[in-house]
Amino acid sequence: MKESDLYRLRLEPTPEFQRRLRLALKAQERELPADSAAARRGGRALALTALTAVVATAMLMLTLPSVRAGAEALRELFRLTNCAAATIDRDRFNRLCHRQT
């Protein structure tokens, strides 16, 4: 089904539905705790605690020899070990570039 087909099927909500939805949303707002900022701070504290636990666990795992060896092997995959300088003939390089286009 194409997006244009979906737009053709779209209907405007009835005024009764809009009124009931507005009332339901206002009722939900009244049910929220008075100090929702304190609730958000609690969520942030929980997230910070979880992050700290994850970092601490990762640091402790790196003290294990087998985990440390695996991490070093992964790091070695991306380490540049051999590098050599080469001269480039600009005229030949330009001819190659123009030939590819």
FIDO-828807 format. One record per atom (N, C-alpha, C): residue number from 1; residue in one letter; atom name; x, y, z. Coordinates in nm, 4 decimals. Example, Ala and Ser with C-alpha at 12.3 -4.5 7.8 and 13.67 -1.06 7.14 Angstrom:
<recs>
+-----+--------+-------+----------+----------+----------+
| num | residu | atome |       xx |       yy |       zz |
+-----+--------+-------+----------+----------+----------+
|   1 |      A |     N |   1.3190 |  -0.5690 |   0.7800 |
|   1 |      A |    CA |   1.2300 |  -0.4500 |   0.7800 |
|   1 |      A |     C |   1.3200 |  -0.3300 |   0.7800 |
|   2 |      S |     N |   1.2850 |  -0.2250 |   0.7080 |
|   2 |      S |    CA |   1.3670 |  -0.1060 |   0.7140 |
|   2 |      S |     C |   1.2900 |   0.0030 |   0.7870 |
+-----+--------+-------+----------+----------+----------+
</recs>
This chain:
<recs>
+-----+--------+-------+----------+----------+----------+
| num | residu | atome |       xx |       yy |       zz |
+-----+--------+-------+----------+----------+----------+
|   1 |      M |     N |   0.0847 |  -0.1176 |   0.0000 |
|   1 |      M |    CA |   0.0000 |   0.0000 |   0.0000 |
|   1 |      M |     C |   0.0894 |   0.1242 |   0.0000 |
|   2 |      K |     N |   0.0560 |   0.2201 |  -0.0817 |
|   2 |      K |    CA |   0.1349 |   0.3415 |  -0.0928 |
|   2 |      K |     C |   0.0904 |   0.4439 |   0.0111 |
|   3 |      E |     N |   0.1779 |   0.5391 |   0.0351 |
|   3 |      E |    CA |   0.1469 |   0.6427 |   0.1333 |
|   3 |      E |     C |   0.0286 |   0.7279 |   0.0897 |
|   4 |      S |     N |   0.0175 |   0.7510 |  -0.0398 |
|   4 |      S |    CA |  -0.0957 |   0.8310 |  -0.0889 |
|   4 |      S |     C |  -0.2283 |   0.7605 |  -0.0610 |
|   5 |      D |     N |  -0.2289 |   0.6264 |  -0.0681 |
|   5 |      D |    CA |  -0.3508 |   0.5516 |  -0.0357 |
|   5 |      D |     C |  -0.3890 |   0.5707 |   0.1103 |
|   6 |      L |     N |  -0.2879 |   0.5732 |   0.1960 |
|   6 |      L |    CA |  -0.3157 |   0.5928 |   0.3381 |
|   6 |      L |     C |  -0.3729 |   0.7321 |   0.3638 |
|   7 |      Y |     N |  -0.3203 |   0.8319 |   0.2956 |
|   7 |      Y |    CA |  -0.3713 |   0.9681 |   0.3148 |
|   7 |      Y |     C |  -0.5158 |   0.9809 |   0.2682 |
|   8 |      R |     N |  -0.5512 |   0.9068 |   0.1633 |
|   8 |      R |    CA |  -0.6891 |   0.9118 |   0.1162 |
|   8 |      R |     C |  -0.7853 |   0.8505 |   0.2174 |
|   9 |      L |     N |  -0.7373 |   0.7530 |   0.2955 |
|   9 |      L |    CA |  -0.8220 |   0.6878 |   0.3951 |
|   9 |      L |     C |  -0.8327 |   0.7676 |   0.5256 |
|  10 |      R |     N |  -0.7526 |   0.8725 |   0.5381 |
|  10 |      R |    CA |  -0.7493 |   0.9498 |   0.6622 |
|  10 |      R |     C |  -0.8804 |   1.0275 |   0.6808 |
|  11 |      L |     N |  -0.9316 |   1.0236 |   0.8041 |
|  11 |      L |    CA |  -1.0539 |   1.0961 |   0.8380 |
|  11 |      L |     C |  -1.0264 |   1.1903 |   0.9538 |
|  12 |      E |     N |  -1.0961 |   1.3010 |   0.9578 |
|  12 |      E |    CA |  -1.0867 |   1.3919 |   1.0710 |
|  12 |      E |     C |  -1.1655 |   1.3319 |   1.1879 |
|  13 |      P |     N |  -1.1116 |   1.3406 |   1.3098 |
|  13 |      P |    CA |  -1.1852 |   1.2868 |   1.4247 |
|  13 |      P |     C |  -1.3110 |   1.3686 |   1.4513 |
|  14 |      T |     N |  -1.4088 |   1.3010 |   1.5046 |
|  14 |      T |    CA |  -1.5352 |   1.3687 |   1.5346 |
|  14 |      T |     C |  -1.5168 |   1.4623 |   1.6541 |
|  15 |      P |     N |  -1.5984 |   1.5673 |   1.6642 |
|  15 |      P |    CA |  -1.5875 |   1.6579 |   1.7792 |
|  15 |      P |     C |  -1.6093 |   1.5860 |   1.9122 |
|  16 |      E |     N |  -1.6950 |   1.4849 |   1.9138 |
|  16 |      E |    CA |  -1.7181 |   1.4083 |   2.0367 |
|  16 |      E |     C |  -1.5913 |   1.3348 |   2.0797 |
|  17 |      F |     N |  -1.5228 |   1.2739 |   1.9841 |
|  17 |      F |    CA |  -1.3980 |   1.2034 |   2.0149 |
|  17 |      F |     C |  -1.2935 |   1.3011 |   2.0662 |
|  18 |      Q |     N |  -1.2830 |   1.4175 |   2.0021 |
|  18 |      Q |    CA |  -1.1863 |   1.5185 |   2.0457 |
|  18 |      Q |     C |  -1.2149 |   1.5620 |   2.1899 |
|  19 |      R |     N |  -1.3420 |   1.5817 |   2.2218 |
|  19 |      R |    CA |  -1.3794 |   1.6253 |   2.3561 |
|  19 |      R |     C |  -1.3447 |   1.5175 |   2.4594 |
|  20 |      R |     N |  -1.3769 |   1.3907 |   2.4291 |
|  20 |      R |    CA |  -1.3471 |   1.2820 |   2.5223 |
|  20 |      R |     C |  -1.1965 |   1.2637 |   2.5408 |
|  21 |      L |     N |  -1.1207 |   1.2779 |   2.4329 |
|  21 |      L |    CA |  -0.9759 |   1.2647 |   2.4416 |
|  21 |      L |     C |  -0.9167 |   1.3758 |   2.5270 |
|  22 |      R |     N |  -0.9639 |   1.4984 |   2.5055 |
|  22 |      R |    CA |  -0.9153 |   1.6115 |   2.5834 |
|  22 |      R |     C |  -0.9445 |   1.5906 |   2.7323 |
|  23 |      L |     N |  -1.0644 |   1.5435 |   2.7650 |
|  23 |      L |    CA |  -1.0991 |   1.5174 |   2.9049 |
|  23 |      L |     C |  -1.0126 |   1.4063 |   2.9646 |
|  24 |      A |     N |  -0.9877 |   1.3021 |   2.8879 |
|  24 |      A |    CA |  -0.9051 |   1.1909 |   2.9370 |
|  24 |      A |     C |  -0.7620 |   1.2364 |   2.9625 |
|  25 |      L |     N |  -0.7081 |   1.3194 |   2.8741 |
|  25 |      L |    CA |  -0.5715 |   1.3684 |   2.8928 |
|  25 |      L |     C |  -0.5609 |   1.4606 |   3.0139 |
|  26 |      K |     N |  -0.6622 |   1.5446 |   3.0328 |
|  26 |      K |    CA |  -0.6614 |   1.6319 |   3.1509 |
|  26 |      K |     C |  -0.6718 |   1.5505 |   3.2786 |
|  27 |      A |     N |  -0.7488 |   1.4427 |   3.2762 |
|  27 |      A |    CA |  -0.7605 |   1.3559 |   3.3944 |
|  27 |      A |     C |  -0.6262 |   1.2898 |   3.4252 |
|  28 |      Q |     N |  -0.5534 |   1.2516 |   3.3230 |
|  28 |      Q |    CA |  -0.4218 |   1.1920 |   3.3443 |
|  28 |      Q |     C |  -0.3251 |   1.2937 |   3.4031 |
|  29 |      E |     N |  -0.3329 |   1.4191 |   3.3581 |
|  29 |      E |    CA |  -0.2461 |   1.5230 |   3.4137 |
|  29 |      E |     C |  -0.2725 |   1.5421 |   3.5620 |
|  30 |      R |     N |  -0.3983 |   1.5346 |   3.6020 |
|  30 |      R |    CA |  -0.4318 |   1.5514 |   3.7443 |
|  30 |      R |     C |  -0.3785 |   1.4356 |   3.8279 |
|  31 |      E |     N |  -0.3639 |   1.3169 |   3.7661 |
|  31 |      E |    CA |  -0.3157 |   1.2005 |   3.8385 |
|  31 |      E |     C |  -0.1649 |   1.1997 |   3.8560 |
|  32 |      L |     N |  -0.0930 |   1.2869 |   3.7836 |
|  32 |      L |    CA |   0.0524 |   1.2915 |   3.7969 |
|  32 |      L |     C |   0.0903 |   1.3376 |   3.9368 |
|  33 |      P |     N |   0.2053 |   1.2917 |   3.9883 |
|  33 |      P |    CA |   0.2481 |   1.3376 |   4.1195 |
|  33 |      P |     C |   0.2735 |   1.4884 |   4.1174 |
|  34 |      A |     N |   0.2504 |   1.5523 |   4.2314 |
|  34 |      A |    CA |   0.2656 |   1.6970 |   4.2386 |
|  34 |      A |     C |   0.4087 |   1.7388 |   4.2089 |
|  35 |      D |     N |   0.5030 |   1.6599 |   4.2543 |
|  35 |      D |    CA |   0.6435 |   1.6946 |   4.2331 |
|  35 |      D |     C |   0.7035 |   1.6003 |   4.1293 |
|  36 |      S |     N |   0.6660 |   1.6198 |   4.0033 |
|  36 |      S |    CA |   0.7184 |   1.5316 |   3.8993 |
|  36 |      S |     C |   0.8667 |   1.5581 |   3.8745 |
|  37 |      A |     N |   0.9161 |   1.6766 |   3.9125 |
|  37 |      A |    CA |   1.0593 |   1.7047 |   3.8989 |
|  37 |      A |     C |   1.1394 |   1.6118 |   3.9899 |
|  38 |      A |     N |   1.0872 |   1.5854 |   4.1097 |
|  38 |      A |    CA |   1.1553 |   1.4926 |   4.1996 |
|  38 |      A |     C |   1.1570 |   1.3524 |   4.1409 |
|  39 |      A |     N |   1.0495 |   1.3141 |   4.0744 |
|  39 |      A |    CA |   1.0444 |   1.1828 |   4.0110 |
|  39 |      A |     C |   1.1467 |   1.1742 |   3.8980 |
|  40 |      R |     N |   1.1630 |   1.2832 |   3.8225 |
|  40 |      R |    CA |   1.2626 |   1.2835 |   3.7149 |
|  40 |      R |     C |   1.4032 |   1.2746 |   3.7722 |
|  41 |      R |     N |   1.4270 |   1.3425 |   3.8838 |
|  41 |      R |    CA |   1.5593 |   1.3349 |   3.9469 |
|  41 |      R |     C |   1.5884 |   1.1927 |   3.9917 |
|  42 |      G |     N |   1.4862 |   1.1233 |   4.0409 |
|  42 |      G |    CA |   1.5042 |   0.9840 |   4.0806 |
|  42 |      G |     C |   1.5416 |   0.8977 |   3.9628 |
|  43 |      G |     N |   1.4802 |   0.9238 |   3.8472 |
|  43 |      G |    CA |   1.5141 |   0.8493 |   3.7256 |
|  43 |      G |     C |   1.6559 |   0.8776 |   3.6802 |
|  44 |      R |     N |   1.6974 |   1.0031 |   3.6918 |
|  44 |      R |    CA |   1.8349 |   1.0385 |   3.6548 |
|  44 |      R |     C |   1.9341 |   0.9720 |   3.7488 |
|  45 |      A |     N |   1.9010 |   0.9689 |   3.8773 |
|  45 |      A |    CA |   1.9898 |   0.9059 |   3.9737 |
|  45 |      A |     C |   2.0031 |   0.7567 |   3.9442 |
|  46 |      L |     N |   1.8937 |   0.6945 |   3.9077 |
|  46 |      L |    CA |   1.8969 |   0.5522 |   3.8733 |
|  46 |      L |     C |   1.9833 |   0.5284 |   3.7497 |
|  47 |      A |     N |   1.9689 |   0.6139 |   3.6493 |
|  47 |      A |    CA |   2.0487 |   0.6004 |   3.5277 |
|  47 |      A |     C |   2.1965 |   0.6206 |   3.5575 |
|  48 |      L |     N |   2.2282 |   0.7183 |   3.6409 |
|  48 |      L |    CA |   2.3678 |   0.7434 |   3.6778 |
|  48 |      L |     C |   2.4249 |   0.6258 |   3.7560 |
|  49 |      T |     N |   2.3456 |   0.5680 |   3.8441 |
|  49 |      T |    CA |   2.3901 |   0.4518 |   3.9205 |
|  49 |      T |     C |   2.4152 |   0.3331 |   3.8276 |
|  50 |      A |     N |   2.3262 |   0.3124 |   3.7317 |
|  50 |      A |    CA |   2.3436 |   0.2023 |   3.6363 |
|  50 |      A |     C |   2.4683 |   0.2229 |   3.5517 |
|  51 |      L |     N |   2.4917 |   0.3452 |   3.5068 |
|  51 |      L |    CA |   2.6104 |   0.3748 |   3.4272 |
|  51 |      L |     C |   2.7367 |   0.3495 |   3.5085 |
|  52 |      T |     N |   2.7365 |   0.3925 |   3.6322 |
|  52 |      T |    CA |   2.8523 |   0.3707 |   3.7197 |
|  52 |      T |     C |   2.8778 |   0.2217 |   3.7387 |
|  53 |      A |     N |   2.7709 |   0.1443 |   3.7568 |
|  53 |      A |    CA |   2.7859 |   0.0005 |   3.7742 |
|  53 |      A |     C |   2.8439 |  -0.0650 |   3.6494 |
|  54 |      V |     N |   2.7993 |  -0.0217 |   3.5328 |
|  54 |      V |    CA |   2.8502 |  -0.0790 |   3.4077 |
|  54 |      V |     C |   2.9982 |  -0.0465 |   3.3902 |
|  55 |      V |     N |   3.0362 |   0.0778 |   3.4163 |
|  55 |      V |    CA |   3.1770 |   0.1178 |   3.4026 |
|  55 |      V |     C |   3.2635 |   0.0420 |   3.5030 |
|  56 |      A |     N |   3.2169 |   0.0308 |   3.6259 |
|  56 |      A |    CA |   3.2936 |  -0.0407 |   3.7283 |
|  56 |      A |     C |   3.3090 |  -0.1881 |   3.6909 |
|  57 |      T |     N |   3.2036 |  -0.2488 |   3.6386 |
|  57 |      T |    CA |   3.2108 |  -0.3890 |   3.5975 |
|  57 |      T |     C |   3.3102 |  -0.4073 |   3.4835 |
|  58 |      A |     N |   3.3082 |  -0.3148 |   3.3876 |
|  58 |      A |    CA |   3.4027 |  -0.3237 |   3.2761 |
|  58 |      A |     C |   3.5457 |  -0.3093 |   3.3252 |
|  59 |      M |     N |   3.5688 |  -0.2182 |   3.4179 |
|  59 |      M |    CA |   3.7039 |  -0.1994 |   3.4720 |
|  59 |      M |     C |   3.7490 |  -0.3237 |   3.5483 |
|  60 |      L |     N |   3.6597 |  -0.3816 |   3.6260 |
|  60 |      L |    CA |   3.6957 |  -0.5023 |   3.7001 |
|  60 |      L |     C |   3.7219 |  -0.6199 |   3.6061 |
|  61 |      M |     N |   3.6463 |  -0.6272 |   3.4983 |
|  61 |      M |    CA |   3.6667 |  -0.7368 |   3.4037 |
|  61 |      M |     C |   3.8027 |  -0.7260 |   3.3363 |
|  62 |      L |     N |   3.8507 |  -0.6031 |   3.3155 |
|  62 |      L |    CA |   3.9802 |  -0.5860 |   3.2507 |
|  62 |      L |     C |   4.0949 |  -0.6288 |   3.3412 |
|  63 |      T |     N |   4.0689 |  -0.6514 |   3.4689 |
|  63 |      T |    CA |   4.1744 |  -0.7014 |   3.5565 |
|  63 |      T |     C |   4.1933 |  -0.8518 |   3.5391 |
|  64 |      L |     N |   4.0976 |  -0.9208 |   3.4778 |
|  64 |      L |    CA |   4.1114 |  -1.0642 |   3.4516 |
|  64 |      L |     C |   4.2049 |  -1.0839 |   3.3321 |
|  65 |      P |     N |   4.3027 |  -1.1714 |   3.3441 |
|  65 |      P |    CA |   4.4012 |  -1.1880 |   3.2358 |
|  65 |      P |     C |   4.3395 |  -1.2287 |   3.1022 |
|  66 |      S |     N |   4.2413 |  -1.3174 |   3.1018 |
|  66 |      S |    CA |   4.1851 |  -1.3619 |   2.9739 |
|  66 |      S |     C |   4.1087 |  -1.2496 |   2.9050 |
|  67 |      V |     N |   4.0373 |  -1.1693 |   2.9816 |
|  67 |      V |    CA |   3.9625 |  -1.0578 |   2.9233 |
|  67 |      V |     C |   4.0587 |  -0.9507 |   2.8735 |
|  68 |      R |     N |   4.1635 |  -0.9266 |   2.9506 |
|  68 |      R |    CA |   4.2624 |  -0.8264 |   2.9090 |
|  68 |      R |     C |   4.3316 |  -0.8701 |   2.7806 |
|  69 |      A |     N |   4.3641 |  -0.9978 |   2.7678 |
|  69 |      A |    CA |   4.4293 |  -1.0474 |   2.6465 |
|  69 |      A |     C |   4.3371 |  -1.0321 |   2.5260 |
|  70 |      G |     N |   4.2085 |  -1.0598 |   2.5442 |
|  70 |      G |    CA |   4.1137 |  -1.0425 |   2.4344 |
|  70 |      G |     C |   4.1001 |  -0.8972 |   2.3930 |
|  71 |      A |     N |   4.0979 |  -0.8066 |   2.4905 |
|  71 |      A |    CA |   4.0880 |  -0.6633 |   2.4600 |
|  71 |      A |     C |   4.2125 |  -0.6152 |   2.3871 |
|  72 |      E |     N |   4.3283 |  -0.6624 |   2.4284 |
|  72 |      E |    CA |   4.4521 |  -0.6226 |   2.3601 |
|  72 |      E |     C |   4.4563 |  -0.6776 |   2.2180 |
|  73 |      A |     N |   4.4072 |  -0.7998 |   2.1981 |
|  73 |      A |    CA |   4.4036 |  -0.8568 |   2.0627 |
|  73 |      A |     C |   4.3102 |  -0.7761 |   1.9733 |
|  74 |      L |     N |   4.1980 |  -0.7328 |   2.0271 |
|  74 |      L |    CA |   4.1057 |  -0.6500 |   1.9489 |
|  74 |      L |     C |   4.1697 |  -0.5155 |   1.9146 |
|  75 |      R |     N |   4.2412 |  -0.4573 |   2.0097 |
|  75 |      R |    CA |   4.3083 |  -0.3292 |   1.9847 |
|  75 |      R |     C |   4.4151 |  -0.3444 |   1.8770 |
|  76 |      E |     N |   4.4850 |  -0.4570 |   1.8781 |
|  76 |      E |    CA |   4.5909 |  -0.4798 |   1.7800 |
|  76 |      E |     C |   4.5358 |  -0.4902 |   1.6376 |
|  77 |      L |     N |   4.4108 |  -0.5316 |   1.6230 |
|  77 |      L |    CA |   4.3518 |  -0.5388 |   1.4893 |
|  77 |      L |     C |   4.3489 |  -0.4028 |   1.4211 |
|  78 |      F |     N |   4.3348 |  -0.2970 |   1.4991 |
|  78 |      F |    CA |   4.3172 |  -0.1629 |   1.4431 |
|  78 |      F |     C |   4.4425 |  -0.0772 |   1.4540 |
|  79 |      R |     N |   4.5500 |  -0.1335 |   1.5045 |
|  79 |      R |    CA |   4.6737 |  -0.0568 |   1.5198 |
|  79 |      R |     C |   4.7493 |  -0.0543 |   1.3880 |
|  80 |      L |     N |   4.8004 |   0.0639 |   1.3518 |
|  80 |      L |    CA |   4.8801 |   0.0793 |   1.2310 |
|  80 |      L |     C |   5.0213 |   0.0332 |   1.2630 |
|  81 |      T |     N |   5.0685 |  -0.0682 |   1.1901 |
|  81 |      T |    CA |   5.2009 |  -0.1221 |   1.2203 |
|  81 |      T |     C |   5.3011 |  -0.0917 |   1.1103 |
|  82 |      N |     N |   5.2606 |  -0.0934 |   0.9863 |
|  82 |      N |    CA |   5.3526 |  -0.0683 |   0.8750 |
|  82 |      N |     C |   5.3049 |   0.0535 |   0.7971 |
|  83 |      C |     N |   5.3986 |   0.1436 |   0.7745 |
|  83 |      C |    CA |   5.3667 |   0.2636 |   0.6987 |
|  83 |      C |     C |   5.4849 |   0.2961 |   0.6095 |
|  84 |      A |     N |   5.4596 |   0.3220 |   0.4845 |
|  84 |      A |    CA |   5.5675 |   0.3533 |   0.3916 |
|  84 |      A |     C |   5.5273 |   0.4746 |   0.3083 |
|  85 |      A |     N |   5.6222 |   0.5639 |   0.2879 |
|  85 |      A |    CA |   5.5977 |   0.6821 |   0.2058 |
|  85 |      A |     C |   5.6251 |   0.6468 |   0.0603 |
|  86 |      A |     N |   5.5493 |   0.7045 |  -0.0299 |
|  86 |      A |    CA |   5.5676 |   0.6794 |  -0.1730 |
|  86 |      A |     C |   5.5528 |   0.8113 |  -0.2472 |
|  87 |      T |     N |   5.6314 |   0.8271 |  -0.3503 |
|  87 |      T |    CA |   5.6198 |   0.9480 |  -0.4316 |
|  87 |      T |     C |   5.5101 |   0.9258 |  -0.5347 |
|  88 |      I |     N |   5.4415 |   1.0327 |  -0.5688 |
|  88 |      I |    CA |   5.3299 |   1.0251 |  -0.6637 |
|  88 |      I |     C |   5.3564 |   1.1227 |  -0.7768 |
|  89 |      D |     N |   5.3439 |   1.0728 |  -0.8982 |
|  89 |      D |    CA |   5.3570 |   1.1574 |  -1.0169 |
|  89 |      D |     C |   5.2220 |   1.2260 |  -1.0389 |
|  90 |      R |     N |   5.2167 |   1.3579 |  -1.0189 |
|  90 |      R |    CA |   5.0899 |   1.4312 |  -1.0283 |
|  90 |      R |     C |   5.0266 |   1.4205 |  -1.1673 |
|  91 |      D |     N |   5.1070 |   1.4241 |  -1.2710 |
|  91 |      D |    CA |   5.0511 |   1.4158 |  -1.4065 |
|  91 |      D |     C |   4.9818 |   1.2814 |  -1.4287 |
|  92 |      R |     N |   5.0459 |   1.1738 |  -1.3859 |
|  92 |      R |    CA |   4.9848 |   1.0416 |  -1.4028 |
|  92 |      R |     C |   4.8600 |   1.0293 |  -1.3156 |
|  93 |      F |     N |   4.8658 |   1.0831 |  -1.1952 |
|  93 |      F |    CA |   4.7504 |   1.0792 |  -1.1056 |
|  93 |      F |     C |   4.6320 |   1.1533 |  -1.1676 |
|  94 |      N |     N |   4.6574 |   1.2713 |  -1.2234 |
|  94 |      N |    CA |   4.5510 |   1.3497 |  -1.2882 |
|  94 |      N |     C |   4.4940 |   1.2761 |  -1.4096 |
|  95 |      R |     N |   4.5811 |   1.2096 |  -1.4888 |
|  95 |      R |    CA |   4.5321 |   1.1334 |  -1.6047 |
|  95 |      R |     C |   4.4420 |   1.0187 |  -1.5592 |
|  96 |      L |     N |   4.4824 |   0.9503 |  -1.4511 |
|  96 |      L |    CA |   4.3986 |   0.8417 |  -1.3988 |
|  96 |      L |     C |   4.2649 |   0.8926 |  -1.3486 |
|  97 |      C |     N |   4.2668 |   1.0066 |  -1.2822 |
|  97 |      C |    CA |   4.1420 |   1.0627 |  -1.2304 |
|  97 |      C |     C |   4.0471 |   1.1020 |  -1.3438 |
|  98 |      H |     N |   4.1007 |   1.1618 |  -1.4477 |
|  98 |      H |    CA |   4.0164 |   1.2058 |  -1.5586 |
|  98 |      H |     C |   3.9675 |   1.0868 |  -1.6416 |
|  99 |      R |     N |   4.0432 |   0.9794 |  -1.6447 |
|  99 |      R |    CA |   4.0034 |   0.8616 |  -1.7206 |
|  99 |      R |     C |   3.8855 |   0.7905 |  -1.6561 |
| 100 |      Q |     N |   3.8755 |   0.7976 |  -1.5229 |
| 100 |      Q |    CA |   3.7678 |   0.7280 |  -1.4527 |
| 100 |      Q |     C |   3.6340 |   0.7988 |  -1.4662 |
| 101 |      T |     N |   3.6327 |   0.9277 |  -1.4920 |
| 101 |      T |    CA |   3.5060 |   1.0007 |  -1.4995 |
| 101 |      T |     C |   3.4397 |   0.9897 |  -1.6332 |
+-----+--------+-------+----------+----------+----------+
</recs>
